[in-house]
Amino acid sequence: MKSRGVLVIPALTIVLASTALLFARKTASRPAQETFWPTKGWATARPDSVGLDERVLVRLDKDLASGTYSEMVDSLAVFRCGKKVFERTYPHDYAKIYAKEAGERGAYNMRLTGRYNYFDPYWHPYYHGTDLHTMQSISKTVTSIIIGAAMQHGDFKAGLDTPVLKYFDISKVKNVDDRKRRMTLHNVLTMTAGLDWNEKGFETGDPQSDTSLLEASDDWVQYTIDKPMAAEPGKVWSYNPGATELLAYIFQKETGWDIDDYGQKYLFEPLGIRHEWKRTYLGVVDTEGGLYLNGSDLAKIGYLYLHDGMWDGQRIVSSEWVKESVTPYFQTDVEEQFKDGFKYGFKWWLYKRPDSTEYVWLARGFGGQNLQVFPEEGLIVTYTMWDVLPESTGKWIVPSDFLPLVRTKTCTGDSH
């Protein structure tokens, strides 16, 4: 995942959509403490009706309009108490913006054509002209949730201490040593598999990075499992998209289900989420970066975790899985401009709040995809972008930038 394109929003001119904030004119009549389930769509409300400061949102919108942030921002939305209080989309002509790059082979365009040309407007950032936006590495977070759902339903029976090589014919795997034999599902979930992987090259646009070479290959699973070991599993955090692709293969071996089909039945359909999911050239679900959602449906993932894995009376994932997923197991090497960087759970990024002992839960994706969940405030923020060139620079946006929104600790808003 490219660190620059996730929480940083460079300073460029922004093109504002004609459709503006979705501020409902009246506060919903039902009690504030009642849980609203947005399965069929989010109810809308004024920010002050759920204890948020509308002036902060207006200032943010003005900053976007003035060019403080990237012209590549595609959407921004804010949710609290089961309601959408802010939403804006920003249309761009990506066919024109990336026309030159689309025809030049490079780190984000290894095959020049098709679904792994990141500059092809038929595939990126929107899926075939729909409102479904590429999620990139947020796909990894959703993959871990689907595994949790399968464990909840008893379909994924293996424990997290299960060796990864259990699912492979070892005679067909290269570079097998004792360390690779000790690599477990837990290691894969926490990005501590120990495989030798050059990810920083992808951030700088190096076509020899392992992620670029993976996406140019036919067999992503074989490419990944054949990599030599660089560290003892569970000891060193190292971002490795290929390791998450192993989970698509392992999921089918363990459950007999295609992970996308399972996700549709046990996650997407119950939550009312529309999605698309790209596949590798051999037809394996691209769990490392192929998912497409819109911002409103992405927020439902955060809402599910805010409610401890429950959705409208139905248990989607266990409370134990939710807790483990957002447990800070390892410090990452992604410091960016944050003093303490991020910690990492089960495909969730965890940002330590400067004003609290609690963490903000984040799902993050290449190009600027972001889901931020503030468990203390019950606040959810989503934004999407498609800012993928290495030379982009500009102002950063961090989770603490959204905390001034909060005027009350509960969903009870102001009376005016």
C-alpha positions in Angstrom: 0.0 0.0 0.0 1.3 3.4 -0.9 1.6 5.4 2.3 1.5 8.8 0.6 -1.8 8.1 -1.0 -3.7 7.1 2.0 -3.8 9.7 4.7 -2.1 12.5 2.9 -4.2 14.8 0.6 -1.9 16.9 -1.6 -2.6 20.6 -2.3 -4.2 20.9 -5.7 -7.3 22.6 -7.0 -10.6 20.8 -6.3 -13.6 20.6 -8.6 -16.7 20.7 -6.6 -19.8 18.8 -7.5 -23.1 20.6 -7.9 -24.7 18.4 -5.4 -23.7 19.6 -2.0 -24.1 18.6 1.7 -26.9 16.3 2.5 -28.2 18.0 5.6 -31.7 16.9 6.6 -34.0 19.7 7.5 -35.5 18.0 10.5 -34.2 15.9 13.3 -35.6 12.3 13.2 -38.6 11.9 15.4 -37.5 8.6 17.0 -35.6 8.6 20.3 -31.9 9.4 20.0 -30.9 6.3 21.9 -32.6 4.0 19.4 -30.2 2.1 17.1 -30.8 2.8 13.4 -29.8 0.1 10.9 -28.9 1.5 7.4 -29.4 -1.8 5.6 -31.5 -0.2 2.9 -29.7 3.2 3.1 -28.6 5.7 5.6 -31.1 8.2 7.1 -29.9 11.7 6.9 -29.7 14.3 9.7 -28.3 17.7 10.5 -25.0 17.5 12.3 -26.2 19.3 15.4 -29.0 16.8 15.8 -26.4 14.1 16.6 -24.0 16.3 18.5 -21.7 17.4 15.7 -20.6 20.9 14.8 -21.8 21.8 11.3 -19.4 24.7 11.2 -16.4 22.4 11.2 -17.9 20.5 8.2 -18.5 23.8 6.4 -14.9 24.8 6.9 -13.6 21.5 5.7 -15.8 21.8 2.6 -14.4 25.3 2.0 -10.8 23.9 2.3 -11.6 21.3 -0.3 -13.1 23.9 -2.6 -10.1 26.3 -2.1 -7.5 23.8 -3.2 -6.1 23.1 0.2 -6.5 19.4 -0.6 -6.2 17.2 -3.6 -8.2 17.6 -6.8 -8.2 13.8 -6.8 -10.6 13.6 -3.8 -13.7 11.7 -5.1 -15.9 11.5 -2.0 -16.2 12.5 1.6 -18.9 11.4 4.1 -19.5 11.6 7.8 -21.8 9.4 9.9 -23.0 9.3 13.5 -25.7 7.5 15.4 -26.8 5.5 12.4 -27.2 8.6 10.2 -25.4 10.3 7.4 -24.8 14.0 8.3 -22.5 15.0 5.4 -21.8 13.7 1.9 -20.1 15.2 -1.1 -18.7 13.8 -4.3 -16.2 15.4 -6.6 -16.3 14.3 -10.2 -13.1 14.1 -12.3 -12.3 13.2 -15.9 -9.7 10.5 -15.1 -9.5 9.5 -18.7 -8.0 12.9 -19.4 -6.0 13.3 -16.1 -4.2 10.0 -16.6 -4.2 9.7 -20.4 -0.5 9.8 -20.7 0.2 7.3 -17.9 -2.5 4.9 -19.3 -0.3 4.0 -22.3 3.0 3.8 -20.6 4.1 0.6 -18.9 5.2 1.0 -15.3 4.7 0.0 -11.7 0.9 0.6 -11.9 0.4 -0.6 -15.5 2.6 -3.7 -16.0 0.3 -5.3 -18.6 -0.7 -2.0 -20.2 -4.3 -3.1 -20.6 -7.1 -4.5 -18.4 -8.0 -4.5 -14.8 -4.5 -3.9 -13.4 -3.8 -0.8 -15.4 -4.5 1.7 -12.6 -4.9 4.5 -15.2 -7.6 2.8 -17.2 -10.8 4.7 -16.4 -13.0 1.6 -17.2 -11.4 0.0 -14.0 -10.1 2.9 -11.9 -11.1 4.5 -9.8 -14.7 3.6 -10.6 -15.9 0.2 -11.7 -17.2 0.3 -15.2 -18.8 3.7 -14.9 -20.7 3.0 -11.7 -20.5 4.7 -8.3 -18.5 1.7 -6.9 -15.0 3.0 -6.1 -11.8 0.9 -5.9 -11.0 0.2 -2.3 -7.5 -1.2 -2.9 -6.1 -2.4 0.5 -9.4 -1.9 2.3 -10.1 -5.2 0.6 -7.6 -6.7 3.1 -9.7 -5.5 6.0 -12.9 -6.9 4.5 -11.2 -10.2 3.9 -10.4 -10.5 7.5 -14.0 -9.8 8.4 -15.3 -12.5 6.1 -12.9 -15.0 7.7 -14.3 -13.9 11.0 -17.9 -14.5 9.7 -16.9 -17.9 8.5 -15.5 -18.8 11.9 -18.7 -17.5 13.5 -20.8 -19.8 11.3 -18.5 -22.7 11.9 -17.4 -23.0 8.3 -13.8 -22.0 8.9 -12.7 -24.5 11.4 -8.9 -24.1 11.5 -7.4 -22.2 14.4 -5.2 -19.2 13.7 -2.2 -21.2 14.8 -2.6 -23.4 11.8 0.5 -23.5 9.6 0.0 -21.9 6.1 1.8 -24.8 4.4 -0.9 -27.1 5.5 -2.9 -25.9 2.5 -0.1 -26.5 0.0 1.8 -29.4 -1.6 5.2 -28.6 -0.2 6.9 -30.4 -3.0 5.6 -27.6 -5.3 6.6 -24.7 -3.0 10.0 -23.1 -3.4 12.3 -21.9 -0.6 10.8 -24.1 2.1 12.7 -23.9 5.4 11.8 -24.2 9.1 10.7 -20.6 9.2 8.2 -21.0 6.4 6.9 -24.2 8.0 6.2 -22.1 11.2 4.3 -19.4 9.3 0.7 -19.4 10.6 -2.7 -17.9 9.7 -2.2 -15.4 12.6 1.1 -14.3 11.0 -0.7 -13.7 7.7 -3.5 -11.7 9.3 -1.1 -9.5 11.3 1.4 -8.9 8.4 4.2 -10.8 10.2 4.5 -13.7 7.8 8.2 -13.3 7.5 8.3 -13.5 3.7 10.9 -11.5 1.8 8.8 -8.7 0.2 9.8 -5.4 -1.4 6.7 -3.1 -0.8 8.4 0.2 -0.5 9.3 0.0 -4.2 5.7 0.1 -5.0 5.2 3.3 -3.1 7.9 5.0 -5.3 6.7 3.6 -8.6 9.4 0.9 -9.0 8.2 -1.7 -11.5 10.5 -4.2 -9.8 8.6 -4.0 -6.5 7.0 -7.3 -5.5 3.5 -5.9 -5.6 3.9 -4.8 -9.2 5.5 -8.1 -10.2 2.7 -10.0 -8.3 0.0 -8.1 -10.2 1.8 -8.8 -13.5 2.0 -12.5 -12.9 -0.6 -15.1 -13.7 -0.5 -17.1 -10.4 -0.5 -14.7 -7.5 -0.7 -17.4 -4.9 2.3 -19.3 -6.2 4.3 -16.1 -6.6 3.8 -15.3 -2.9 4.2 -18.7 -1.3 7.4 -19.2 -3.3 9.1 -16.1 -1.9 12.1 -16.9 0.4 11.8 -16.1 4.1 13.4 -12.9 5.5 12.4 -13.1 9.2 11.0 -15.5 11.8 7.2 -15.4 11.5 5.5 -13.3 14.1 8.6 -11.3 14.9 8.8 -8.5 12.3 5.9 -6.5 10.9 6.3 -6.1 7.1 3.6 -5.0 4.8 2.9 -7.8 2.2 -0.1 -7.6 -0.1 0.7 -11.1 -1.4 0.2 -12.6 2.0 -3.4 -11.5 2.0 -3.9 -13.1 -1.4 -2.9 -16.4 0.2 -6.1 -16.0 2.3 -8.3 -16.2 -0.7 -6.8 -19.5 -1.6 -6.7 -20.8 1.9 -10.4 -19.8 2.5 -11.5 -21.9 -0.4 -9.4 -24.9 0.7 -10.7 -24.6 4.3 -14.4 -23.9 3.7 -15.1 -25.1 0.1 -16.4 -21.6 -0.6 -15.2 -18.9 -2.9 -14.5 -16.0 -0.5 -16.5 -13.5 -2.6 -19.6 -15.8 -2.7 -19.3 -16.4 1.0 -18.9 -12.7 1.7 -22.0 -11.9 -0.4 -24.2 -14.4 1.7 -22.9 -13.6 5.1 -21.6 -10.0 5.0 -22.6 -7.9 2.0 -26.2 -9.0 1.7 -27.1 -8.8 5.4 -25.6 -5.3 5.5 -27.2 -4.2 2.2 -23.8 -3.6 0.6 -23.4 -3.4 -3.2 -20.0 -4.5 -4.4 -17.8 -5.8 -7.1 -14.6 -7.7 -6.6 -11.8 -8.2 -9.2 -10.1 -11.5 -9.7 -6.6 -12.5 -10.6 -5.8 -13.8 -14.1 -6.4 -17.4 -12.8 -9.8 -16.4 -11.3 -8.8 -16.2 -7.6 -10.6 -13.3 -5.8 -8.2 -10.4 -5.4 -8.3 -10.1 -1.6 -5.2 -7.8 -1.5 -6.9 -5.0 -3.4 -9.7 -5.8 -5.8 -12.9 -4.7 -3.9 -15.2 -1.9 -5.0 -17.6 -0.2 -2.7 -19.2 3.3 -2.4 -18.5 5.5 0.6 -21.8 5.0 2.2 -21.5 1.2 2.1 -18.0 1.3 3.3 -19.2 3.1 6.4 -21.4 0.1 7.1 -18.3 -1.9 7.8 -17.3 0.6 10.5 -20.9 0.6 11.9 -20.8 -3.2 12.1 -17.6 -3.0 14.2 -19.0 -0.2 16.4 -21.8 -2.6 17.2 -19.4 -5.4 18.2 -20.2 -7.5 15.1 -24.0 -7.3 15.4 -26.3 -6.0 12.6 -30.0 -5.5 13.3 -30.3 -8.5 15.7 -28.0 -10.7 13.6 -24.6 -11.8 14.6 -22.2 -11.3 11.7 -18.9 -11.8 13.4 -18.2 -12.7 17.0 -17.4 -10.0 19.6 -14.2 -11.8 20.2 -13.2 -11.5 16.5 -14.0 -7.8 16.6 -11.9 -7.3 19.7 -8.9 -9.3 18.3 -9.2 -7.5 15.0 -8.6 -4.1 16.6 -6.1 -5.2 19.1 -2.7 -3.5 18.4 -0.5 -6.5 18.0 2.4 -4.9 16.2 3.9 -1.5 15.6 4.1 -0.8 11.9 7.0 0.8 10.0 4.6 3.3 8.5 5.4 6.5 10.4 4.4 9.1 7.8 4.0 12.4 9.6 2.5 10.8 12.7 4.7 10.9 15.8 3.9 7.4 16.9 2.8 5.9 13.5 0.3 3.1 13.4 -0.1 -0.2 15.1 -1.7 -3.2 13.4 -4.4 -5.7 14.2 -6.2 -8.2 11.8 -5.8 -6.1 8.7 -6.9 -3.0 10.6 -4.6 0.0 11.2 -4.8 1.5 14.7 -4.0 5.1 15.3 -3.2 6.1 18.9 -5.2 9.2 19.8 -3.2 12.0 21.3 -6.0 12.8 23.7 -6.9 9.3 24.9 -5.6 5.8 25.6 -8.0 4.6 22.8 -7.3 4.0 19.2 -9.0 5.1 16.0 -9.7 2.1 13.8 -8.7 2.5 10.2 -9.0 0.6 6.9 -6.7 2.2 4.3 -6.1 1.8 0.6 -3.6 2.8 -2.1 -4.6 6.0 -3.8 -6.3 7.5 -0.8 -9.2 5.2 0.3 -10.0 5.6 3.9 -12.5 4.3 6.6 -12.0 5.9 10.0 -13.9 4.7 13.0 -13.9 6.6 16.3 -15.3 4.2 18.9 -15.4 6.7 21.8 -17.6 9.1 19.8 -19.5 6.6 17.6 -18.2 8.6 14.6 -17.4 7.2 11.1 -15.6 9.1 8.3 -15.0 7.7 4.8 -13.2 9.3 1.9 -12.1 8.1 -1.5 -9.4 9.4 -3.8 -7.4 8.4 -6.8 -4.1 10.1 -6.3 -1.6 7.5 -7.4 1.5 9.2 -8.7 4.6 9.1 -6.5 5.4 12.8 -6.8 2.3 14.1 -5.2 2.8 16.2 -2.2 0.7 18.4 0.1 -1.2 18.8 3.3 -1.9 15.8 5.5 -5.3 14.9 7.0 -5.2 12.8 10.2 -7.9 11.3 12.4 -7.5 14.0 15.0 -8.6 16.6 12.4 -12.1 15.2 12.7 -12.3 15.3 16.5 -13.4 19.0 16.6 -16.6 17.9 15.0 -17.7 16.3 18.2 -19.7 18.6 20.6 -21.4 15.9 22.7 -20.2 12.5 23.8 -23.6 10.9 23.1 -26.0 11.0 20.1 -28.2 13.6 21.8 -27.7 16.8 19.8 -28.3 20.4 20.5 -31.8 21.7 20.7 -31.3 24.5 18.3 
